[in-house]
């Protein structure tokens, strides 16, 4: 990997285990595990998996189980969930599951939590939750955290006493809950960036430090925000430019909140694709954009189809609008263009970390994109394994 200026904050990955047309869901799950191994080799900080129930195009339905497989197949990268939808589960069981994960893979587990429930009445009925179950998310979160610090109604084994970093997904009132509990926030980059910035600013203003909490493995920045700009500054056109100044160098070490979550921590999630040209990168994102458009117009997120098939489709006006909308929040271009755009996003939002996601029809195209971004961002990957005869 060639030497490049170090990106100002850590880069991590979220994978939802999307299914390709004609593929068995099991193959998508195995591909997720393989993808995590590749992400580790490239030097990404975290690899998270998600929770979706009864969705035709998504195989990731049991995130803690899949996280176990990922952690077993890797050795260094942090592994977590983005996230476990807490209203679907009993907090005690979630604590026990993460306690087992942390016990088996100490110091490598993240606990990302969301408040979403099933999208249809049938799924919610099968999960035994009501449509308003998300309203109790804050109370559930308090109960869950209590099991780790020993203040729960019962003792959660083996979770009690363990320190698993919790993150809250900004879904619905998630940002307000994260601030009230003094926890890190994970927020998607909106197509209207102003909304993202406002949500982040509101979270920071309302943030209340926790009395205690686990150390958060993230980034430690030396220098001020203006010094950060020196590393990935912006031109008058808003294009981020790399500089080799030593000020603002990021060290991706464990950041401790001392004995508490003493400061806000923001992870911005971005769908980004890099290729040799912007046009090639655009092709990589078409399958997921089309599946997203179908979910919004027909209520079903279907398996991914080839980008050429998406290009050849005659879309209705409603489908075209949803398709174009899905693409507006995506970043695409050459590796240099994408890393510059991400650096600009970091500077404007004050993000402490970027969580990347990309779902291509061909998995090789996906890892090719991440490899380009890792090199452009100056990630330090695992050394190449030696050949053993």
C-alpha positions, -999 to 999 in steps of 0.1 A, spaced: 0 0 0 15 34 -10 21 61 16 -8 86 18 -17 114 43 -35 98 73 -73 105 73 -82 128 102 -106 104 119 -110 66 120 -128 48 92 -151 19 100 -175 -3 80 -212 -14 83 -223 -44 63 -260 -54 62 -255 -87 44 -275 -79 14 -286 -108 -9 -278 -108 -46 -305 -120 -71 -305 -158 -73 -282 -161 -42 -291 -181 -11 -291 -160 21 -264 -182 36 -240 -171 9 -246 -134 18 -237 -142 54 -206 -161 45 -196 -132 22 -200 -108 52 -175 -129 72 -151 -129 43 -156 -91 39 -147 -86 75 -114 -104 71 -106 -82 41 -116 -51 61 -92 -61 88 -63 -66 64 -70 -31 50 -68 -14 84 -104 -3 91 -112 2 128 -146 -15 132 -168 -39 113 -205 -38 123 -234 -59 112 -271 -51 113 -306 -64 122 -334 -67 97 -363 -92 100 -382 -109 72 -367 -87 45 -363 -106 12 -331 -88 2 -313 -88 36 -298 -119 53 -286 -101 84 -313 -109 109 -294 -120 140 -265 -95 146 -250 -109 177 -248 -144 161 -232 -129 130 -209 -108 151 -197 -140 168 -188 -155 134 -171 -123 123 -150 -120 155 -141 -157 153 -128 -152 117 -107 -121 126 -82 -112 152 -78 -74 155 -106 -54 140 -133 -43 164 -166 -61 158 -201 -48 167 -237 -42 157 -252 -13 139 -273 -22 155 -294 -44 177 -329 -31 177 -336 -30 215 -374 -28 214 -373 -63 197 -355 -79 226 -354 -82 264 -326 -60 278 -314 -89 300 -309 -112 270 -291 -84 250 -267 -79 280 -261 -116 283 -254 -119 245 -229 -90 246 -214 -103 278 -207 -136 260 -192 -118 230 -169 -96 252 -159 -126 273 -149 -146 242 -133 -116 223 -122 -92 251 -115 -56 241 -129 -60 206 -167 -57 209 -190 -27 203 -227 -26 212 -246 -5 187 -282 -1 196 -313 12 178 -350 18 185 -366 5 153 -393 -21 153 -406 -43 124 -419 -24 94 -451 -44 90 -479 -56 114 -470 -92 106 -434 -88 115 -442 -69 147 -467 -96 157 -441 -123 151 -416 -104 172 -443 -99 199 -438 -61 199 -463 -33 193 -459 -4 169 -453 19 199 -426 -3 214 -399 22 204 -413 47 228 -398 27 257 -363 28 242 -347 51 268 -360 30 297 -348 -2 280 -314 13 274 -311 23 311 -320 -12 321 -295 -27 297 -267 -5 309 -276 -14 345 -269 -50 339 -233 -41 330 -227 -19 360 -244 -43 384 -275 -21 392 -300 -42 373 -329 -61 389 -309 -93 385 -273 -102 379 -266 -106 342 -239 -133 336 -213 -128 322 -221 -92 314 -218 -77 349 -186 -58 353 -176 -59 317 -170 -28 297 -186 -29 262 -188 4 245 -224 13 237 -234 34 207 -269 48 199 -283 50 164 -300 83 155 -333 68 145 -364 88 155 -355 102 189 -323 83 191 -301 114 191 -319 128 221 -317 95 239 -279 93 232 -274 128 246 -295 121 277 -276 89 285 -242 104 276 -235 79 249 -219 81 214 -242 88 185 -243 71 151 -261 93 125 -265 88 88 -254 115 64 -286 130 51 -290 142 15 -297 176 32 -265 180 51 -279 209 70 -302 185 88 -273 163 98 -253 192 111 -283 205 131 -290 171 146 -253 167 156 -253 202 171 -285 195 191 -269 162 204 -238 180 215 -257 208 232 -279 183 251 -251 158 260 -250 149 297 -219 129 307 -225 95 323 -213 89 358 -193 59 345 -189 40 313 -166 19 292 -137 33 273 -145 41 237 -121 29 210 -120 57 185 -97 85 176 -75 108 195 -68 141 177 -39 162 186 -46 199 180 -76 221 175 -103 219 149 -84 245 128 -54 223 130 -75 194 118 -84 215 88 -47 218 80 -46 181 73 -76 179 50 -83 216 43 -110 229 20 -105 250 -11 -127 279 -21 -148 254 -41 -152 232 -10 -130 204 -24 -109 188 4 -71 188 -2 -45 167 14 -16 182 32 13 165 49 15 188 79 21 170 112 -4 190 131 -37 174 135 -24 139 130 -49 113 141 -39 84 162 -66 57 162 -60 46 197 -85 38 225 -101 70 236 -111 69 272 -138 92 285 -118 90 317 -142 75 343 -172 87 323 -185 95 288 -173 130 294 -177 143 258 -200 137 229 -187 113 202 -203 114 167 -200 86 141 -214 97 107 -225 69 84 -219 74 47 -227 53 16 -195 58 -5 -181 42 -36 -146 47 -52 -135 35 -86 -110 45 -113 -136 71 -126 -167 87 -111 -189 69 -138 -176 35 -127 -182 43 -90 -218 54 -99 -225 20 -114 -214 3 -81 -242 21 -62 -271 15 -86 -282 -19 -73 -287 -8 -37 -303 25 -48 -328 5 -69 -336 -19 -40 -341 11 -18 -365 27 -43 -385 -5 -45 -388 -6 -7 -402 29 -7 -426 25 -35 -436 -12 -32 -428 -19 5 -403 -46 -3 -365 -44 -3 -356 -70 -29 -323 -88 -37 -297 -68 -56 -297 -70 -94 -268 -61 -117 -263 -24 -124 -268 -30 -162 -303 -43 -154 -311 -13 -133 -300 10 -161 -322 -8 -186 -354 -6 -164 -383 16 -174 -392 32 -141 -424 48 -132 -423 84 -121 -427 74 -85 -399 48 -88 -376 73 -105 -382 99 -78 -374 74 -51 -344 61 -70 -330 96 -75 -336 104 -39 -317 72 -27 -287 83 -47 -286 119 -35 -270 110 -1 -244 87 -17 -208 98 -23 -190 85 -54 -159 92 -74 -122 84 -75 -106 75 -42 -90 109 -39 -124 126 -47 -142 105 -21 -117 109 7 -116 147 1 -154 148 3 -154 127 35 -127 150 50 -149 179 42 -179 162 58 -158 156 89 -148 192 91 -183 206 86 -200 182 111 -171 177 135 -175 139 132 -152 118 153 -155 88 130 -168 78 96 -188 46 92 -187 35 56 -212 13 38 -215 1 2 -234 -28 -12 -225 -38 -48 -238 -66 -70 -203 -81 -73 -186 -84 -39 -152 -80 -57 -162 -45 -68 -171 -37 -32 -137 -47 -18 -120 -29 -47 -137 3 -36 -127 -1 0 -91 -10 -10 -89 23 -29 -103 43 0 -80 26 25 -50 35 4 -61 70 -2 -68 75 35 -34 62 45 -48 33 66 -22 10 81 -33 -25 71 -22 -59 84 12 -70 70 10 -94 41 11 -130 54 44 -148 47 44 -177 24 48 -211 41 59 -239 20 
